[in-house]
Amino acid sequence: MGPILITEQGVRKVQRRTVALLGTAQVFGGIGTGATVSIGSILAVELSGSSAWAGAVATVMTLGAALAALPLAALADRRGRRIGQVAGLSAALAGAVLMVLAVVSGLFVLLVLGAAGIGVGSAASLQARFAAVDLADPEHRGLALSTVVWAVTIGAVTGPNLIQPGTVVGQALGLPPVAGPFVISGAGLLLAAALLFVGLRPDPLLLARELAAQQARTGLQDAQAVEQAPSPRLAGRPGIGPAGQGAHDGGTLARGLRAIRGSRTALLAVAAVVGAHAVMVGVMSMTPLHLQELVEGPGASHAGHTASGDVLVIIGFTISLHIAGMFALSPVMGWLTDKAGRAQTIMIGFTLLIAAVAVAGFGQASTAAVAVGLVLLGLGWSAATVSGSTLLAESVAQESRVAVQGVSDMLMGAAGAVGGAVSGLVLSWMGYLGLNLLGGAVGAAVLAAAFMTVMAGRRQSAAA
């Protein structure tokens, strides 16, 4: 195939179309995650017969996302963003089907496998934010990224609130009512995958590489020259060199870890993203179970019956507010990151996380207090994740960014898996308050690290 000749105006047009397609797909794809998070822990207890497995769904989802992060990144690196996104969404669709089969058959193992598939879809959703900046102008990358992240809000917030309508769908199809939400989730995932498979052409990553090669043919012979090109529209594309130069030098994991270890600010950024995700998943995944016991009385989750409709509505509403806190204000968090500073916004995020666990933990007897705590939890996660991701990209060399992004997503998912696994045990041993206090301790440690980084930066500025 011959070289692609495209003007700067053409690049902007493709970029706008890419962001619109990714955002729309995020809306449909986010429905599956929201429904699974809302009722996963309840289904796990009912199908396994033990509250010890309450965190299994959240754990497997986040573990699936962690394990899929690097393979999906490698697939996108070889075949482009379109194939990587469609592969992840297809796995999530299979997961939604397995969720339905688990409810129908009562087999716990199918529930676990379904959660793993949904987790792979979550990894693809995370990587969509990077696809949004492949063709973005350097000065507009934050806006492009936050637009796609914000689009998650609509689907993810809608998902938990489809629990009640989903029961109607389930009954209409002759399925158990609780299977209905996963039928709706599957339909949304199918639409998202089809939309990207048909519409994400030209592929933003492949086109960005071709543009870099085009620059090289006009006299920009290496990645450093590309970065310093006079036109900011076609220069500074993240993580690529001319014709993809350097994209496959060593394994993705090894290259990413080397780059992170070599930068103090990159280490802080990873600690922020990983720590915030561990706290968020740990508290959020056990909140539905806590709310069920709070409304229906102690031992309700051990009684082996389906949660009442009122409880499901309360859970769905609370998780919706939490997810709205995670995504709805992401553009504001991006603006704050640019204006206040990266490390400073990390501090703001972890201050919000500490406030969240204090409100939810000490207000555990009130559904309203738990809901407020979950909103703050989402806001803190958003601030820490946006600012941490931005700091991470700026803390490593251009050619290492793709590998670092994949490693960061992998560690982020692994932290969530550990948080989900440990949270069930902590809930059994220390109660909901103890779970929140443990999250606060993790948050305080990262907050202290960010504070020391800010102070060190000020001392260096003063010395200069």
C-alpha positions as CSV (number, residue, x, y, z in Angstrom):
1,M,0.0,0.0,0.0
2,G,1.3,3.4,-0.9
3,P,1.9,6.2,1.6
4,I,-1.1,8.1,2.9
5,L,-1.1,11.8,2.0
6,I,-3.2,13.8,4.4
7,T,-3.4,17.4,5.3
8,E,-3.4,18.9,8.8
9,Q,-7.1,19.7,8.3
10,G,-7.7,16.1,7.3
11,V,-5.9,15.0,10.5
12,R,-8.2,17.2,12.6
13,K,-11.2,15.8,10.9
14,V,-10.1,12.2,11.5
15,Q,-9.3,13.1,15.1
16,R,-12.8,14.6,15.8
17,R,-14.4,11.5,14.2
18,T,-12.2,9.2,16.3
19,V,-13.1,10.9,19.6
20,A,-16.8,10.9,18.7
21,L,-16.7,7.2,17.9
22,L,-14.7,6.2,20.9
23,G,-17.0,8.3,23.2
24,T,-20.1,6.7,21.7
25,A,-18.7,3.2,22.1
26,Q,-17.8,4.0,25.7
27,V,-21.5,4.9,26.4
28,F,-22.7,1.5,25.2
29,G,-19.8,-0.5,26.6
30,G,-20.0,1.1,30.0
31,I,-23.4,-0.4,30.7
32,G,-21.9,-3.9,31.2
33,T,-19.4,-2.9,33.8
34,G,-22.0,-0.9,35.8
35,A,-24.5,-3.7,36.1
36,T,-21.8,-6.3,37.0
37,V,-20.4,-4.0,39.8
38,S,-23.8,-3.4,41.2
39,I,-25.0,-7.0,41.7
40,G,-21.9,-9.0,41.3
41,S,-21.1,-9.4,45.0
42,I,-24.7,-10.4,45.8
43,L,-24.8,-13.0,43.0
44,A,-21.4,-14.4,44.2
45,V,-22.8,-15.0,47.7
46,E,-26.0,-16.5,46.3
47,L,-24.4,-18.9,43.8
48,S,-21.5,-19.9,46.0
49,G,-23.5,-20.1,49.3
50,S,-20.8,-18.3,51.2
51,S,-20.1,-14.6,52.0
52,A,-16.4,-15.4,51.8
53,W,-16.8,-15.3,48.0
54,A,-18.5,-11.9,48.1
55,G,-15.5,-10.2,46.5
56,A,-14.9,-12.8,43.8
57,V,-16.6,-10.9,41.0
58,A,-14.8,-7.6,41.6
59,T,-11.6,-9.5,42.1
60,V,-11.9,-11.5,38.9
61,M,-13.0,-8.4,36.9
62,T,-10.0,-6.4,38.0
63,L,-7.6,-9.3,37.6
64,G,-9.0,-9.9,34.1
65,A,-8.4,-6.2,33.3
66,A,-4.9,-6.4,34.7
67,L,-4.0,-9.6,32.8
68,A,-5.5,-8.2,29.5
69,A,-3.8,-4.8,29.6
70,L,-0.5,-5.8,28.1
71,P,-1.9,-8.3,25.5
72,L,-4.4,-5.7,24.3
73,A,-1.7,-3.0,24.1
74,A,0.5,-5.4,22.2
75,L,-2.4,-6.3,19.8
76,A,-3.1,-2.6,19.2
77,D,0.6,-2.0,18.6
78,R,0.6,-4.7,15.9
79,R,-2.8,-4.3,14.4
80,G,-4.0,-0.9,15.4
81,R,-6.5,0.5,18.0
82,R,-9.6,-0.7,16.1
83,I,-8.6,-4.4,16.4
84,G,-7.5,-4.0,20.0
85,Q,-10.8,-2.3,21.0
86,V,-13.0,-4.7,19.2
87,A,-11.1,-7.7,20.7
88,G,-11.6,-6.3,24.3
89,L,-15.3,-5.6,23.7
90,S,-15.9,-9.0,22.2
91,A,-14.5,-10.6,25.3
92,A,-16.8,-8.5,27.4
93,L,-19.8,-9.6,25.3
94,A,-18.9,-13.2,25.9
95,G,-18.6,-12.4,29.6
96,A,-22.1,-10.9,29.6
97,V,-23.5,-14.1,28.0
98,L,-21.7,-16.2,30.6
99,M,-23.3,-14.1,33.3
100,V,-26.7,-14.9,32.0
101,L,-25.9,-18.6,31.8
102,A,-24.5,-18.5,35.4
103,V,-27.8,-17.1,36.7
104,V,-29.9,-19.6,34.7
105,S,-27.7,-22.6,35.7
106,G,-26.7,-21.5,39.2
107,L,-23.1,-22.4,38.4
108,F,-20.7,-20.2,40.3
109,V,-17.8,-21.0,37.9
110,L,-19.7,-19.4,35.0
111,L,-20.2,-16.3,37.0
112,V,-16.4,-16.1,37.6
113,L,-15.6,-16.7,33.9
114,G,-18.2,-14.0,32.9
115,A,-16.6,-11.5,35.3
116,A,-13.2,-12.2,33.7
117,G,-14.7,-11.4,30.3
118,I,-16.2,-8.1,31.6
119,G,-12.8,-7.3,33.0
120,V,-11.1,-7.6,29.6
121,G,-13.7,-5.2,28.3
122,S,-12.7,-2.8,31.1
123,A,-9.1,-3.0,30.0
124,A,-10.1,-2.0,26.5
125,S,-12.2,0.9,27.9
126,L,-9.2,2.2,29.8
127,Q,-7.0,2.0,26.6
128,A,-9.6,3.9,24.6
129,R,-8.4,7.1,26.4
130,F,-5.0,6.6,24.8
131,A,-6.5,6.0,21.4
132,A,-8.1,9.5,21.7
133,V,-4.7,11.2,21.8
134,D,-2.9,9.3,18.9
135,L,-3.8,12.1,16.5
136,A,-4.5,14.9,19.0
137,D,-2.7,18.2,18.9
138,P,-0.2,18.4,21.8
139,E,-2.1,21.3,23.3
140,H,-5.4,19.5,23.1
141,R,-4.5,16.0,24.3
142,G,-6.0,16.5,27.8
143,L,-9.3,17.6,26.3
144,A,-9.4,14.7,23.9
145,L,-8.6,12.2,26.7
146,S,-11.1,13.6,29.2
147,T,-13.8,13.7,26.6
148,V,-13.6,9.9,26.1
149,V,-13.2,9.3,29.8
150,W,-16.3,11.5,30.4
151,A,-18.3,9.5,27.9
152,V,-17.9,6.4,30.2
153,T,-20.2,8.3,32.6
154,I,-23.4,7.9,30.6
155,G,-23.1,4.1,30.1
156,A,-21.6,3.3,33.5
157,V,-24.2,5.4,35.4
158,T,-27.0,4.0,33.3
159,G,-25.9,0.4,33.9
160,P,-26.7,0.1,37.7
161,N,-30.1,1.8,37.1
162,L,-31.0,-0.8,34.5
163,I,-31.2,-3.4,37.2
164,Q,-34.9,-2.9,37.8
165,P,-35.9,-2.6,34.0
166,G,-33.6,-5.5,33.4
167,T,-35.7,-7.7,35.6
168,V,-38.6,-7.0,33.3
169,V,-36.5,-7.9,30.3
170,G,-35.5,-11.1,32.0
171,Q,-39.0,-12.1,32.8
172,A,-40.1,-11.2,29.2
173,L,-37.5,-13.6,27.8
174,G,-38.4,-16.4,30.2
175,L,-35.1,-15.9,32.2
176,P,-34.6,-15.3,35.9
177,P,-35.3,-11.6,36.5
178,V,-31.7,-11.0,37.8
179,A,-30.4,-12.2,34.4
180,G,-32.1,-9.3,32.6
181,P,-29.5,-6.6,33.3
182,F,-26.8,-8.7,31.7
183,V,-29.0,-9.2,28.5
184,I,-29.1,-5.4,28.2
185,S,-25.4,-5.2,28.9
186,G,-24.7,-7.7,26.1
187,A,-26.7,-5.7,23.7
188,G,-24.8,-2.5,24.5
189,L,-21.4,-4.3,24.1
190,L,-22.5,-5.7,20.8
191,L,-23.4,-2.2,19.5
192,A,-20.1,-0.8,20.8
193,A,-18.0,-3.5,19.1
194,A,-19.8,-3.2,15.8
195,L,-19.6,0.6,15.9
196,L,-15.8,0.6,16.3
197,F,-15.2,-2.3,13.9
198,V,-17.1,-0.5,11.1
199,G,-16.4,3.1,11.9
200,L,-12.8,3.4,13.3
201,R,-11.2,3.8,9.9
202,P,-8.6,5.0,9.3
203,D,-7.1,3.6,12.5
204,P,-5.8,6.5,14.6
205,L,-2.6,4.7,15.7
206,L,-1.7,3.4,12.3
207,L,-2.4,6.7,10.7
208,A,-0.3,8.5,13.3
209,R,2.6,6.2,12.4
210,E,2.1,6.8,8.7
211,L,2.2,10.5,9.4
212,A,5.5,10.1,11.3
213,A,6.9,8.2,8.3
214,Q,5.6,10.8,6.0
215,Q,7.5,13.5,8.0
216,A,10.6,11.3,7.9
217,R,10.4,11.2,4.1
218,T,10.3,15.0,4.0
219,G,13.5,15.3,6.0
220,L,12.7,14.4,9.6
221,Q,14.9,11.3,9.9
222,D,14.5,10.3,13.5
223,A,12.1,10.4,16.4
224,Q,13.8,13.4,18.0
225,A,13.5,15.4,14.9
226,V,9.8,14.4,14.7
227,E,9.3,15.7,18.2
228,Q,11.0,19.0,17.3
229,A,9.2,19.5,14.0
230,P,7.9,23.1,13.4
231,S,4.3,22.0,12.9
232,P,2.7,21.0,16.3
233,R,-0.2,19.5,14.4
234,L,1.8,16.5,13.1
235,A,4.6,16.5,15.7
236,G,4.8,14.9,19.1
237,R,2.5,11.9,18.5
238,P,2.9,9.8,21.7
239,G,4.9,6.7,21.8
240,I,5.9,6.3,18.1
241,G,8.8,7.1,15.9
242,P,9.0,7.2,12.1
243,A,7.3,4.1,10.7
244,G,6.9,2.8,14.2
245,Q,10.6,2.9,15.0
246,G,11.4,1.6,18.5
247,A,7.9,0.2,19.0
248,H,9.1,-3.4,19.4
249,D,12.5,-2.9,21.0
250,G,12.2,-5.4,23.8
251,G,9.1,-6.7,25.6
252,T,6.4,-4.2,26.5
253,L,6.6,-5.1,30.2
254,A,10.4,-4.8,30.5
255,R,10.5,-1.5,28.6
256,G,7.7,0.0,30.7
257,L,9.2,-1.1,34.0
258,R,12.7,0.2,33.0
259,A,11.2,3.6,32.2
260,I,9.2,3.8,35.4
261,R,12.1,2.9,37.6
262,G,14.3,5.5,36.0
263,S,12.1,8.4,37.1
264,R,11.1,9.5,40.6
265,T,8.0,11.4,39.3
266,A,7.0,8.3,37.3
267,L,7.2,6.2,40.5
268,L,4.9,8.8,42.3
269,A,2.5,8.7,39.3
270,V,2.2,5.0,39.4
271,A,1.8,5.0,43.1
272,A,-1.1,7.5,42.7
273,V,-2.9,5.6,40.0
274,V,-2.4,2.2,41.7
275,G,-3.1,3.3,45.2
276,A,-6.3,5.2,44.2
277,H,-7.6,2.2,42.3
278,A,-6.9,-0.2,45.2
279,V,-8.8,2.0,47.7
280,M,-11.7,2.6,45.3
281,V,-12.2,-1.0,44.3
282,G,-11.8,-2.3,47.9
283,V,-14.5,0.0,49.3
284,M,-16.8,0.1,46.4
285,S,-17.0,-3.7,45.8
286,M,-18.2,-4.4,49.4
287,T,-20.6,-1.5,49.6
288,P,-23.5,-3.3,47.9
289,L,-23.2,-6.1,50.5
290,H,-23.0,-3.6,53.3
291,L,-26.1,-1.8,52.0
292,Q,-28.0,-5.1,51.8
293,E,-27.3,-5.9,55.4
294,L,-28.0,-2.3,56.5
295,V,-31.4,-2.3,54.9
296,E,-32.5,-5.9,55.4
297,G,-30.8,-6.5,58.7
298,P,-27.6,-8.3,59.8
299,G,-27.2,-11.7,58.2
300,A,-29.3,-10.9,55.1
301,S,-26.4,-11.6,52.8
302,H,-26.0,-15.1,54.4
303,A,-29.7,-16.0,54.1
304,G,-29.4,-17.4,50.6
305,H,-32.3,-15.3,49.1
306,T,-32.4,-12.8,46.4
307,A,-32.1,-9.2,47.6
308,S,-35.4,-7.3,47.5
309,G,-36.3,-4.9,44.8
310,D,-36.0,-1.9,47.2
311,V,-32.5,-2.9,48.2
312,L,-31.5,-3.3,44.5
313,V,-32.8,0.2,43.8
314,I,-30.7,1.7,46.7
315,I,-27.6,-0.2,45.6
316,G,-28.1,0.8,42.0
317,F,-28.6,4.5,42.9
318,T,-25.6,4.5,45.2
319,I,-23.2,2.9,42.7
320,S,-24.5,5.2,40.0
321,L,-23.6,8.3,42.1
322,H,-20.2,6.7,42.8
323,I,-19.5,6.1,39.1
324,A,-20.7,9.6,38.3
325,G,-18.1,10.9,40.7
326,M,-15.5,8.8,39.0
327,F,-16.1,10.1,35.4
328,A,-18.6,13.0,35.2
329,L,-16.1,15.6,36.3
330,S,-13.0,14.2,34.6
331,P,-12.7,17.4,32.4
332,V,-12.6,19.4,35.5
333,M,-9.9,17.2,37.0
334,G,-8.0,17.6,33.8
335,W,-8.3,21.4,34.0
336,L,-7.2,21.3,37.7
337,T,-4.2,19.1,36.8
338,D,-3.1,21.7,34.2
339,K,-3.7,24.7,36.5
340,A,-2.7,23.5,40.0
341,G,0.0,21.1,39.0
342,R,0.2,17.3,38.7
343,A,1.5,16.4,42.1
344,Q,-0.8,19.0,43.8
345,T,-3.8,17.5,42.1
346,I,-2.7,14.0,43.3
347,M,-2.7,15.5,46.8
348,I,-6.2,16.8,46.3
349,G,-7.3,13.4,45.0
350,F,-6.0,11.5,48.0
351,T,-7.4,14.1,50.4
352,L,-10.8,13.4,48.8
353,L,-10.2,9.7,49.2
354,I,-9.4,10.0,52.9
355,A,-12.5,12.1,53.4
356,A,-14.6,9.5,51.5
357,V,-13.6,6.6,53.7
358,A,-14.1,8.7,56.8
359,V,-17.6,9.7,55.8
360,A,-18.6,6.2,54.6
361,G,-16.9,4.3,57.5
362,F,-18.0,6.5,60.4
363,G,-21.4,7.0,58.8
364,Q,-21.9,3.3,58.0
365,A,-25.3,3.2,59.7
366,S,-26.8,5.6,57.2
367,T,-27.5,4.9,53.6
368,A,-27.2,8.6,52.8
369,A,-23.7,8.9,54.5
370,V,-22.5,5.8,52.6
371,A,-23.8,7.4,49.3
372,V,-22.0,10.6,50.1
373,G,-18.8,8.7,50.9
374,L,-19.0,6.8,47.6
375,V,-19.4,10.1,45.7
376,L,-16.3,11.5,47.3
377,L,-14.5,8.1,46.7
378,G,-15.3,8.5,43.0
379,L,-14.1,12.2,42.9
380,G,-10.9,11.3,44.7
381,W,-10.2,8.4,42.2
382,S,-10.9,10.8,39.3
383,A,-8.5,13.5,40.5
384,A,-5.7,11.0,41.4
385,T,-6.1,9.0,38.2
386,V,-6.2,11.9,35.8
387,S,-3.3,13.8,37.4
388,G,-1.3,10.6,37.9
389,S,-1.7,9.5,34.3
390,T,-0.7,12.9,33.1
391,L,2.4,13.0,35.3
392,L,3.3,9.5,34.2
393,A,3.2,10.4,30.5
394,E,5.4,13.5,31.2
395,S,7.9,11.6,33.3
396,V,9.2,9.2,30.7
397,A,10.8,9.5,27.2
398,Q,8.4,9.7,24.3
399,E,9.3,6.3,22.9
400,S,8.5,4.7,26.2
401,R,5.1,6.1,26.7
402,V,3.0,3.3,25.1
403,A,4.9,0.6,27.1
404,V,4.5,2.6,30.3
405,Q,0.8,3.1,29.7
406,G,0.3,-0.6,29.3
407,V,2.3,-1.4,32.4
408,S,0.4,1.3,34.4
409,D,-2.9,-0.2,33.4
410,M,-1.7,-3.7,34.3
411,L,-0.6,-2.6,37.8
412,M,-3.8,-0.6,38.2
413,G,-5.9,-3.7,37.5
414,A,-3.7,-5.9,39.7
415,A,-4.1,-3.4,42.6
416,G,-7.9,-3.5,42.1
417,A,-7.8,-7.3,42.1
418,V,-5.9,-7.4,45.4
419,G,-8.2,-4.7,46.8
420,G,-11.3,-6.7,45.8
421,A,-9.9,-10.0,47.2
422,V,-8.8,-8.5,50.5
423,S,-11.9,-6.4,51.0
424,G,-14.1,-9.4,51.5
425,L,-11.8,-10.8,54.2
426,V,-11.5,-7.4,55.9
427,L,-15.2,-6.9,55.8
428,S,-15.6,-10.3,57.6
429,W,-12.9,-9.6,60.2
430,M,-13.1,-5.8,60.8
431,G,-16.5,-4.7,59.4
432,Y,-17.3,-1.9,57.0
433,L,-15.6,0.7,59.2
434,G,-12.4,-1.3,59.4
435,L,-12.4,-1.7,55.6
436,N,-12.6,2.1,55.2
437,L,-9.9,2.8,57.8
438,L,-7.6,0.5,55.9
439,G,-8.3,2.4,52.7
440,G,-7.6,5.6,54.5
441,A,-4.1,4.3,55.6
442,V,-3.2,3.5,52.0
443,G,-4.4,7.0,51.0
444,A,-2.4,8.7,53.7
445,A,0.8,7.0,52.6
446,V,0.5,8.2,49.0
447,L,-0.6,11.6,50.1
448,A,2.6,11.9,52.2
449,A,4.7,10.8,49.2
450,A,3.1,13.4,47.0
451,F,3.6,16.1,49.6
452,M,7.3,15.3,49.9
453,T,7.6,15.5,46.1
454,V,6.0,18.9,46.1
455,M,8.3,20.1,48.9
456,A,11.4,18.7,47.1
457,G,10.3,20.6,43.9
458,R,10.0,23.8,45.8
459,R,13.4,23.4,47.5
460,Q,14.9,22.8,44.1
461,S,13.2,25.9,42.7
462,A,14.4,28.0,45.6
463,A,17.9,26.8,45.2
464,A,17.9,27.7,41.6
